[in-house]
Amino acid sequence: MGTFRRHPKNLTFVHEGNYVKIRRVIPFIQSMHSDALIWARTPAHRVEIKILDITPYTTMFSFNISYVGEQKWLPQIHLTVRCYHDARVAEVVNFQHHKNFHSRYSYPNPNMYQKNEKQQINRFLSEWLDYCLKTRCSFQPSEMPINS
């Protein structure tokens, strides 16, 4: 009997990968307290993470990306992510102030979401976490105002 391998297009595969990457980018996330704010800078971005809610098995945080330098005209990116520590998965629950995404949509639909909108949003988080790992951005407690 062969071994079971998850297909990269499977949404659970993406959620599991995001959890592993979050634990690598922010290894101390489970020990943080509610309303804690950490930030990091990459060559072109400022990334802020604010802990919104902590329960024994989950952590929910906002992930805000703003551009610095010559890209200031680009819009800020806002995601809310929930980590399920017992299941070792992380999923985007809010993207640019849109929430409650379904796993599949018919197309066209009233909001003009893509058929696999939820998967695309979670892949976007995955790519951002890859970027954080590649640029070795290290998160630290905030001493700067959120809007700076």
C-alpha positions in Angstrom: 0.0 0.0 0.0 1.4 3.4 -1.0 1.9 6.4 1.3 -0.6 9.2 1.3 0.7 12.5 -0.1 -1.3 15.7 -0.1 -1.8 17.4 -3.4 -0.4 21.0 -3.4 -3.8 22.3 -4.7 -5.6 20.9 -1.6 -6.6 23.8 0.7 -5.7 21.8 3.8 -2.1 21.4 2.4 -1.9 25.2 2.1 -3.3 25.7 5.7 -0.7 23.2 7.1 2.1 24.9 5.2 1.0 28.3 6.4 1.1 27.1 10.0 4.6 25.7 9.7 5.8 29.0 8.1 4.2 31.2 10.7 5.9 29.1 13.5 9.2 29.7 11.6 8.6 33.5 11.1 7.2 34.1 14.6 8.4 31.2 16.8 7.1 32.9 20.0 3.6 33.5 18.8 1.9 31.1 21.3 3.6 32.9 24.2 2.4 36.4 23.2 -0.5 38.1 25.0 -3.6 39.6 23.5 -3.2 43.1 22.0 0.6 42.5 21.6 2.1 44.2 18.6 5.2 43.1 16.8 6.7 44.5 13.6 9.4 43.8 11.1 10.9 45.6 8.1 11.9 44.1 4.8 13.8 46.1 2.1 10.5 47.5 0.7 7.8 46.8 3.4 6.8 47.2 7.0 5.0 44.2 8.4 2.9 44.5 11.6 1.3 41.7 13.4 -1.2 42.4 16.2 -2.5 39.6 18.4 -6.3 39.9 18.4 -7.5 36.9 20.4 -5.9 34.0 22.2 -7.6 30.9 23.4 -6.0 27.7 24.6 -6.0 26.2 21.1 -6.1 29.2 18.8 -4.4 32.5 18.1 -5.9 35.1 15.9 -3.9 38.0 14.6 -3.9 40.8 12.0 -1.2 40.8 9.4 -0.7 44.3 7.9 1.7 45.1 5.2 2.6 48.6 4.2 5.0 49.7 1.5 8.0 52.0 2.3 10.2 53.9 -0.1 9.1 54.5 -3.6 6.1 52.1 -3.4 4.1 54.3 -1.0 1.4 54.7 -3.6 0.5 51.0 -3.3 -2.4 50.2 -1.0 -1.8 48.6 2.4 -2.7 44.9 2.7 -4.7 43.7 5.7 -5.2 40.0 6.6 -6.6 38.4 9.7 -5.2 34.9 10.3 -6.4 32.2 12.8 -3.9 29.6 13.9 -5.3 26.3 15.2 -2.4 25.0 17.3 -4.0 21.7 18.1 -4.6 20.9 14.4 -1.4 22.8 13.3 -3.2 24.8 10.5 -3.5 28.5 9.8 -6.1 30.1 7.6 -6.9 33.6 6.4 -10.3 34.6 7.8 -10.4 38.2 6.6 -8.7 39.8 3.6 -9.0 43.5 2.8 -12.0 43.7 5.1 -13.8 40.9 3.3 -14.6 37.8 5.5 -16.5 34.5 5.6 -15.0 33.1 2.4 -16.5 29.9 1.0 -14.2 27.2 -0.3 -15.8 27.4 -3.8 -17.9 30.1 -5.6 -20.0 29.9 -8.7 -18.9 32.3 -11.3 -20.0 35.0 -11.9 -21.2 35.9 -8.4 -22.4 39.2 -6.8 -19.0 39.9 -5.2 -17.1 38.8 -8.3 -14.9 36.5 -6.3 -12.9 33.9 -8.2 -14.1 30.3 -8.1 -11.3 29.5 -5.6 -11.0 32.8 -3.8 -10.3 31.3 -0.4 -7.4 29.2 -1.8 -5.9 32.2 -3.6 -6.0 34.3 -0.4 -4.3 31.5 1.6 -1.7 31.0 -1.1 -1.1 34.8 -0.9 -0.3 34.4 2.8 1.9 31.5 2.0 3.9 33.6 -0.5 4.2 36.5 2.0 5.5 34.1 4.6 8.0 32.7 2.1 9.1 36.3 1.4 9.6 37.0 5.1 11.7 33.8 5.4 13.7 34.7 2.3 14.5 38.2 3.5 15.0 37.0 7.1 12.8 39.7 8.5 12.9 39.3 12.3 9.9 40.4 14.3 10.4 42.5 17.5 8.1 44.2 20.0 6.6 47.4 18.7 8.1 50.7 19.9 6.8 52.6 17.0 3.3 53.9 16.5 1.1 51.7 14.3 0.6 54.4 11.7 4.2 55.4 11.3 
